[in-house]
Amino acid sequence: MMFIVVTDSGFITFTFGFEFVKFEFLGSTDFVVQSANTIVNNFRGGTYFTLFTEVIFSMDVKSLYTCIPHEDGLKAIEYFMDIERKEPYPPTSTILRLTELVLTLNNFTFNGNNYIQRRGVSMGQKVGPAYACLFMGYLEQKFLASYHGPKPDHLYRYIDDFIGFATTCSVSDITNFINAFNEFHPSIKLTHSISEVSLPFLDINLSIDHSNPNSRISTTIHYKSTDSHSYLSYDSSHPRKCKDSIPYSQLLRLRRICSDDDDFVTKADEMMTFFKLRGYPEHVIQAARKRISNSSSTSHTENANNTRIPLVITYHPINSLVVKTLLSNFKLVQQCRDTKDIFKDPPLVAYRRDKNLSDMLVHSTDPKPIYQPGTTTCERRVCKTCAHINFAPSINGTTGSFYIKDSFNCTSKNIVYAVTCSKCNKVYIGETKRRLGDRFVEHLRYATKNNRDTPITRHYNEIPHIPSDLRVTGLPQTSVQQYINVLDEDTQ
């Protein structure tokens, strides 16, 4: 099976995707979770699962993104938009039309052929998760309303992953429930697992604690078999605070997931080993571990509204010194009469990641470059040479011609070049280490102002010329004398 991956980064649909994500949990019921932490928090609060738990089961939709029929997906969106939205703006019809465009205009290239996707939403698009979540929410509501057999006491879903708990149903009842769900929609098929002991869900493993009189659920961390624990290497070019925070965040996540203290100690020791293998210093790991042990709460808290002006720069070790100098001297800005009311607090420094090897070498598509012999424009808005480019793939002199097999533009460096006069059919051969456009503009300025004694200046002012008479083209790197021998022309 081929999974269609289309990224819409930089397109209008990407911007629409940001707005569409706001509707992801529209119409959510009690069994929709935004992360595994939702279930863990329920355990810690004692909200659910206080009764005897007999069966745990999980369900997973096969290839959900590429299997959603457009008609049913749009129907699900319309259902939630019309029923659940408090403010109907933008209108539902507008959202449906934009979604339809996103779904139906996905084209991609495979083995040199162009294809258009006719079903499902392509993986990699911004609207994909929200669209899939709304469709599954619509589907499960319709199914639960129509199914009249025994149902699980608790059912949770994260997009296309389900976890359920039964306190009164038998394994046979759960099997019938899953089979009925599997037959409810012709395009949606489920894989499932049923256990009376334990099952994984996302990054947690849930187990029935039979030692507890009420058989409550206990949780621990779950690693997939493909997890290589490839945390960011400590040698990586990232801010030190960013790297130092990773062990703490992962240990905090572990503390939230592990319901048993002894299990947390064991799993924390294991995780510390992972970080040591990635080059993290012992004192950084131990400081994170101590910070977790001293913390009185593992709940997530958000900072209050921050009014500091953000300073976003690309990270580089040199930039760190610039930031340090800026912050140490920021009092000068606060003492200035013109700026003290604008910059009341120092800026909030944030780093963006610099390009890495993956950004430079890996691309979503790798089309063969269109090779055009000769010289082409560079398309820079400020370039004054593009208007004077000689596009011809050959240079003609008084005694011969030279055919150009290479490709150049105004930004080409370390090249031989030819300036031709279209009025007199004269050719000047030169060479430069700088960009071709910079060198030609210099020639053009000398000629039009007549302030430098050069061959081009003398020719330009001997008889009346206009700037458009001069044309330039790049030539393959070789000795200037070889061109002179072929063309029999002036050089400088």
C-alpha positions in Angstrom: 0.0 0.0 0.0 1.3 3.5 -0.9 0.7 6.3 1.6 0.1 9.6 -0.1 2.1 12.4 1.5 1.6 15.9 0.3 2.8 19.0 2.1 1.0 22.3 1.6 3.5 24.4 3.5 3.6 27.9 2.0 0.3 27.6 0.2 -3.1 29.2 1.1 -4.4 25.8 2.2 -1.7 25.8 4.9 -3.1 29.0 6.4 -6.6 27.6 6.2 -5.2 24.6 8.1 -4.3 26.7 11.1 -7.8 28.0 11.3 -9.3 24.6 10.8 -7.3 23.1 13.7 -9.5 25.2 16.0 -12.4 23.0 15.1 -10.5 19.7 15.8 -12.3 19.0 19.1 -15.6 20.6 18.2 -18.4 18.4 19.4 -16.1 16.3 21.5 -17.7 13.9 24.0 -16.3 12.4 27.2 -14.4 9.7 25.2 -12.2 12.1 23.1 -8.8 12.7 24.6 -6.2 15.2 23.4 -3.3 13.1 24.7 -2.5 10.1 26.9 -2.1 12.5 29.8 -5.8 13.0 29.9 -6.3 9.4 30.9 -3.4 9.5 33.4 -4.8 12.6 35.1 -8.1 10.8 35.5 -6.3 8.0 37.3 -4.5 10.4 39.6 -7.7 12.3 40.4 -9.6 9.1 41.0 -12.3 10.3 38.6 -12.7 7.0 36.8 -12.1 3.3 37.1 -12.9 2.9 40.8 -15.0 -0.1 40.0 -13.8 -3.6 39.3 -12.2 -3.6 35.8 -12.5 -6.9 34.0 -11.3 -6.3 30.4 -9.1 -3.8 28.6 -9.3 -3.5 24.8 -7.8 -1.2 22.1 -8.8 -0.5 18.5 -6.9 1.2 15.7 -8.3 2.3 12.3 -6.3 1.1 9.3 -4.9 3.9 7.2 -7.6 6.4 8.3 -6.3 9.5 6.5 -6.3 7.9 3.1 -9.6 6.0 3.5 -12.1 8.8 4.4 -14.6 9.3 1.5 -14.8 13.0 0.7 -18.6 13.0 0.9 -18.7 11.5 4.4 -15.9 13.7 5.6 -17.7 16.9 4.5 -20.9 15.6 6.0 -19.1 15.2 9.3 -17.8 18.7 9.2 -21.2 20.1 8.4 -22.8 18.2 11.2 -20.4 19.6 13.9 -20.3 23.1 12.4 -24.1 23.5 12.4 -24.8 21.9 15.8 -21.8 22.8 18.0 -20.6 26.3 16.9 -21.7 29.2 19.0 -20.6 31.8 16.4 -21.3 30.7 12.8 -18.4 32.7 11.3 -17.0 32.0 8.8 -20.2 30.4 7.4 -20.4 26.7 7.2 -20.7 26.8 3.4 -17.3 28.6 3.2 -15.6 26.1 5.4 -17.0 23.2 3.4 -15.9 24.7 0.1 -12.4 25.4 1.4 -12.1 21.9 2.8 -13.3 20.5 -0.5 -10.6 22.3 -2.4 -8.0 21.0 0.0 -9.2 17.4 -0.4 -9.7 17.4 -4.2 -6.7 19.4 -5.4 -3.9 17.1 -4.2 -1.7 16.1 -7.0 1.7 14.3 -6.7 4.4 12.7 -8.9 5.3 9.1 -8.7 7.8 7.3 -11.1 7.6 10.3 -13.4 3.8 10.3 -13.7 1.4 12.8 -12.3 -1.6 11.7 -10.1 -4.5 13.3 -8.3 -5.8 11.9 -5.0 -9.5 10.9 -5.3 -10.1 9.7 -1.7 -9.0 10.6 1.8 -6.8 13.5 2.9 -3.1 13.4 2.2 -0.8 12.8 5.1 1.3 15.9 5.8 -1.4 18.5 5.3 -2.2 20.9 8.1 -5.9 20.1 8.0 -5.4 16.3 8.1 -5.5 15.5 11.9 -8.5 17.8 12.5 -10.4 16.5 9.5 -9.8 12.9 10.6 -10.8 13.6 14.2 -14.0 15.2 13.2 -14.9 12.3 10.8 -14.2 9.7 13.5 -16.2 11.8 16.1 -19.2 11.8 13.7 -18.8 8.1 12.9 -18.6 7.0 16.6 -21.6 9.1 17.6 -23.7 7.5 14.9 -22.5 4.0 15.8 -23.0 4.3 19.5 -26.5 5.7 19.0 -27.5 2.8 16.7 -25.8 -0.1 18.6 -28.1 -1.7 21.2 -25.9 -4.5 22.5 -23.7 -4.4 25.6 -21.2 -1.4 25.5 -17.9 -0.8 27.3 -18.2 1.3 30.4 -15.4 3.6 29.3 -14.2 4.4 25.7 -11.5 6.9 24.8 -10.2 7.9 21.5 -7.2 9.9 20.2 -7.9 10.6 16.5 -7.9 6.9 15.3 -6.6 5.1 18.4 -9.2 3.7 20.9 -8.8 2.4 24.4 -11.7 0.9 26.3 -12.4 -0.5 29.7 -15.2 -2.9 30.7 -16.4 -3.4 34.3 -19.6 -5.3 33.4 -19.0 -6.6 29.9 -17.4 -10.0 29.1 -14.8 -10.6 26.5 -17.5 -11.9 24.2 -19.5 -8.7 24.6 -16.5 -6.6 23.7 -15.7 -8.8 20.7 -19.3 -8.3 19.4 -19.0 -4.6 20.0 -15.8 -4.3 18.0 -17.1 -6.5 15.2 -20.2 -4.3 14.9 -18.1 -1.2 14.8 -15.9 -2.8 12.1 -18.9 -3.3 9.9 -20.5 0.1 10.4 -18.7 1.9 7.6 -17.5 0.2 4.4 -14.2 2.2 4.2 -13.2 2.0 7.9 -11.6 -1.2 9.1 -10.2 -1.8 12.6 -7.5 -3.8 14.2 -8.0 -4.7 17.8 -6.6 -6.3 20.9 -8.4 -7.5 24.0 -6.7 -8.4 27.3 -7.5 -9.1 30.9 -4.0 -8.1 32.0 -2.5 -5.1 30.1 -2.4 -3.2 26.8 -0.5 -0.2 25.4 -2.1 3.0 24.4 0.0 5.7 22.7 3.0 6.1 25.1 1.5 4.5 28.2 0.9 0.8 29.1 -2.2 0.2 31.1 -2.5 -2.8 33.4 -5.3 -4.2 35.6 -3.9 -4.2 39.2 -5.3 -7.4 40.5 -3.6 -6.8 43.9 -6.0 -3.9 44.4 -9.4 -4.8 45.9 -11.1 -2.7 43.3 -8.8 -3.8 40.5 -7.8 -0.2 39.5 -5.7 0.5 36.5 -2.0 1.1 36.9 0.1 2.9 34.3 3.7 2.8 33.1 5.7 4.0 30.2 5.4 2.2 26.9 8.2 2.2 24.3 7.5 0.9 20.8 9.9 -1.7 19.4 11.1 0.8 16.8 12.0 3.4 19.5 15.7 4.0 19.3 15.7 6.7 22.1 17.6 9.0 19.8 17.3 12.2 21.9 19.0 15.3 20.7 22.8 14.8 21.0 24.4 17.0 23.6 27.1 17.9 21.0 24.4 19.4 18.7 24.4 23.1 17.9 21.5 24.1 20.1 21.2 26.5 23.0 22.5 24.9 26.2 19.3 25.6 28.1 17.4 23.8 25.4 19.5 20.7 25.7 19.6 20.8 29.5 15.8 20.9 29.6 15.3 17.7 27.7 16.2 15.3 30.5 13.9 17.2 32.9 11.0 17.2 30.5 11.3 13.5 29.8 11.7 12.6 33.4 8.7 14.8 34.2 6.7 12.9 31.6 7.8 9.7 33.1 6.8 10.8 36.6 3.3 11.7 35.3 2.8 8.3 33.6 4.2 5.9 36.2 1.5 5.3 38.8 3.8 3.2 41.0 6.8 5.0 42.7 9.1 1.9 42.6 8.3 1.6 38.9 9.2 5.2 38.3 12.6 4.7 40.0 13.3 1.8 37.7 12.2 3.5 34.6 14.0 6.7 35.5 17.3 4.8 35.9 16.7 3.3 32.5 16.0 6.7 30.9 19.1 8.3 32.5 21.1 5.6 30.8 19.6 6.6 27.4 20.7 10.2 28.0 24.2 9.2 29.0 24.5 7.3 25.6 23.6 10.6 23.9 26.5 12.4 25.6 24.6 14.3 28.3 26.8 15.2 31.3 26.2 13.4 34.5 25.5 16.6 36.5 22.8 17.7 34.0 21.0 14.3 34.3 21.3 14.3 38.1 20.0 17.9 38.4 16.9 17.0 36.3 16.3 13.9 38.5 16.7 15.9 41.7 14.4 18.6 40.4 11.7 16.0 39.7 12.1 14.4 43.1 11.8 17.8 44.8 8.8 18.9 42.8 5.5 18.9 44.7 3.3 18.8 41.6 3.6 17.1 38.2 0.6 19.0 36.7 1.1 21.2 33.7 1.0 24.9 34.4 1.2 27.7 31.8 2.9 31.0 32.2 0.7 34.1 32.6 0.4 36.4 29.7 3.8 37.7 28.9 4.1 41.2 27.6 7.8 41.1 26.8 8.7 41.8 23.2 10.1 38.6 21.6 13.5 38.7 19.9 13.7 35.8 17.5 17.1 35.0 16.0 18.7 32.1 14.3 20.8 30.2 16.7 24.6 30.2 16.4 27.2 30.3 19.2 28.3 33.7 18.0 24.6 35.0 18.3 24.6 33.8 21.9 27.4 36.3 22.6 25.4 39.0 20.8 22.3 38.3 23.0 24.5 38.4 26.1 25.9 41.8 25.2 22.4 43.1 24.3 20.9 42.0 27.6 23.8 43.2 29.8 23.5 46.7 28.2 19.7 46.8 27.9 19.6 49.3 30.8 20.8 51.9 28.3 17.6 51.5 26.3 15.5 51.7 29.5 17.2 54.8 30.6 16.7 56.6 27.2 13.9 59.1 27.3 12.6 58.0 23.8 12.6 54.2 24.4 12.0 53.7 28.1 8.2 53.6 27.7 8.4 51.2 24.8 10.9 48.6 26.2 9.9 48.4 29.9 11.3 44.9 30.1 14.2 43.1 28.4 13.1 41.2 25.2 12.2 37.6 25.4 14.9 35.9 23.5 13.9 32.9 21.3 16.0 31.0 18.9 15.0 29.5 15.6 16.8 26.5 14.3 19.4 27.0 11.6 19.5 24.8 8.5 20.9 21.4 9.0 22.2 18.8 6.5 18.7 17.3 6.2 17.2 20.7 5.1 19.9 21.1 2.5 20.0 17.6 1.1 16.5 16.2 1.5 13.5 17.6 -0.5 10.0 16.5 -1.0 10.7 16.3 -4.7 13.9 16.1 -6.6 13.1 17.0 -10.2 15.8 17.0 -12.8 17.0 20.6 -13.3 16.1 22.2 -16.5 19.4 22.7 -18.2 19.7 25.7 -20.5 23.0 26.4 -22.2 24.1 30.0 -22.2 23.3 32.9 -19.8 20.0 33.5 -18.1 18.7 36.2 -15.8 19.0 35.9 -12.0 15.5 37.3 -11.4 16.7 39.5 -8.5 14.6 42.6 -8.2 17.6 44.9 -7.7 19.7 43.4 -10.5 20.6 45.9 -13.2 22.3 43.3 -15.4 19.3 41.1 -16.2 18.1 43.6 -18.8 21.5 43.3 -20.7 21.8 39.5 -20.8 22.7 38.0 -24.1 20.6 34.7 -24.2 22.2 33.4 -27.4 24.1 30.0 -26.8 27.0 31.2 -29.0 29.3 34.2 -29.5 30.1 35.4 -33.0 33.3 37.2 -33.8 34.9 38.6 -37.0 36.7 35.3 -37.8 34.7 32.6 -36.0 32.1 31.6 -33.4 32.2 29.9 -30.1 29.3 27.7 -28.8 28.5 27.9 -25.1 27.6 24.5 -23.5 27.5 25.6 -19.9 24.9 27.6 -18.0 25.4 31.0 -16.3 23.5 33.8 -14.7 24.2 37.2 -13.2 25.4 35.7 -9.9 28.0 33.4 -11.5 31.5 34.0 -10.2 35.1 33.2 -11.4 34.2 33.2 -15.0 35.2 34.5 -18.4 32.6 36.7 -20.0 31.9 38.5 -23.3 30.4 41.9 -23.6 28.9 42.4 -27.1 27.8 45.6 -28.9 24.6 44.8 -30.7 25.0 48.0 -32.8 28.6 47.3 -34.0 28.9 43.5 -33.6 32.1 44.0 -31.6 33.0 41.6 -28.7 35.0 42.3 -25.6 36.4 39.3 -23.7 37.2 39.7 -19.9 37.4 37.6 -16.8 36.4 38.3 -13.2 36.4 36.6 -9.8 33.4 38.6 -8.7 29.8 38.1 -9.7 29.1 38.6 -13.4 26.4 41.2 -12.7 28.6 43.3 -10.5 31.4 43.4 -13.0 29.1 44.3 -15.9 27.4 47.1 -14.0 30.9 48.5 -13.4 31.6 48.4 -17.2 28.3 50.0 -17.9 28.9 52.8 -15.4 32.4 53.6 -16.8 31.0 53.7 -20.3 28.0 55.9 -19.7 29.9 58.4 -17.6 33.1 58.2 -19.7 35.2 58.5 -16.6 37.6 55.5 -17.1 39.8 54.7 -20.0 38.8 51.1 -20.9 38.2 49.4 -24.2 34.4 49.3 -23.7 34.4 53.0 -22.6 36.4 54.1 -25.7 34.2 52.1 -28.0 31.0 53.3 -26.4 31.9 57.0 -26.8 33.6 56.9 -30.2 30.2 57.0 -31.9 26.8 57.5 -30.2 25.6 54.4 -28.2 22.8 53.8 -25.7 23.1 51.4 -22.7 20.9 48.8 -24.3 23.5 48.3 -27.0 25.7 46.4 -24.5 25.0 42.8 -23.9 26.8 40.3 -21.6 27.1 36.6 -21.5 29.2 34.1 -19.4 31.7 31.8 -21.0 33.3 28.5 -19.8 36.4 28.9 -17.7 39.4 28.7 -19.9 42.2 31.1 -20.9 41.1 34.4 -22.4 43.7 33.9 -25.2 41.8 30.9 -26.6 38.7 33.0 -27.1 40.8 35.7 -28.8 42.3 33.2 -31.1 38.7 32.0 -32.2 37.0 35.4 -32.2 39.9 37.7 -33.0 38.6 40.3 -30.6 39.8 42.9 -28.0 40.4 41.9 -24.4 41.3 43.6 -21.1 
